[in-house]
Amino acid sequence: MPVAAAQQAGPPAEIGPYLSPQRLVRVDEKRTINLICLGSGSPTVVLSAGLGSWSIVWRAVQPALARNTRVCAWDPAGFGFSSPSAEPQDAVHLTGDLEQTLKAAHVDGPYLMVGHSAGAFVALRFAYRHPKSVIGVVLVDPALVDQDTVMKRVAPKFALHVEREFSNQAESLRRCAAGLQSGALKPSTPEFEECTAYHMPPAFSPLGAALSRLNANPARLLTEASALDSFLSQREAINPQHRYGAMPLIVLTAGHRDPPPDTPADAREQEALFYREAAREHQAYAALSTRGENQLVPDSGHDIPVEKPDAVLAAINRVLLESESQKPKK
């Protein structure tokens, strides 16, 4: 069963660019990354999705931004229309893919990096590696560095539940991949459909059908499993002590958390403890810059780009204005 992006809810205003590959950029001899760039101008806003999602999560953000500047979203390896990858799907390799994609596509800086959830790791690492090219960062309800350790410290029962869920999903993906590789999973059988199908709202039915066909490639399912395996600990990929000087940095924090209905009662009780700690960690993210700021989005859950895109747009536009004001007068 493939990783299902939680963000796929509700018909979007503009979904055309996300229903088919836009620009398949070759990053090595065997792989391509799907890059969607809309608009024109500078700086270029680069949008990185979180775990289990891809460019479509930005469908309510990217077209609006593109009225004023160039905005590029991309599909991580094994998601959307990007090729699978045999490399670990941690922030090191994801950032490497993004760097190669932008270079090969001749999408030059300056950049404003935006990352949702685990996409924050990519935004921060890219900014760290390209300080002269990045004019600002927006982190949208970012995941935490070494999140498994934080969970186990403040909410051990919730940590056990999350770890079990991730492990079960990854194992299911590997089991499906093995069945596809061996030929044990036959097309048009319920088992094959369960392993490859994306369950999406009617507005996304063409996309769901296309992705289901791609999921018949076992390498794609293994890439998705690797993303799950790599998510909970990113300490090797991100240096949480690195400072970003006076670079504009805005962190958006979700203020409304509803645990999934199947969350056990004891884990549900501890989930609030973890999210209180996450809010403090978001303050620490903002403190990485002398111009950093943490903003609460009180009426949104984790999926802020879909639930409250205006909050994301406001944060990005503010950073764009700040960077414009910092340009030397001619």
Secondary structure, DSSP 8 states (H G I E B T S, - for coil): -----TT--S--S--GGGSS--EEEE-SSS-EEEEEEES--SSEEEEE--TT--GGGGTTTHHHHTTTS-EEEE--TTSTT----SS--SHHHHHHHHHHHHHHTT--S-EEEEEETTHHHHHHHHHHH-TTTEEEEEEES---TTHHHHHHHH-HHHHHHHHHHHHHHHHHHHHHHHHHHHT-S-TTSHHHHHHH-----GGGHHHHHHHHHHTTSHHHHHHHHHHHHHHS--TTT--TT---TT--EEEEEE------TTS-HHHHHHHHHHHHHHHHHHHHHHTTSTTEEEEEETT--S-HHHH-HHHHHHHHHHHHHHHHHTS---
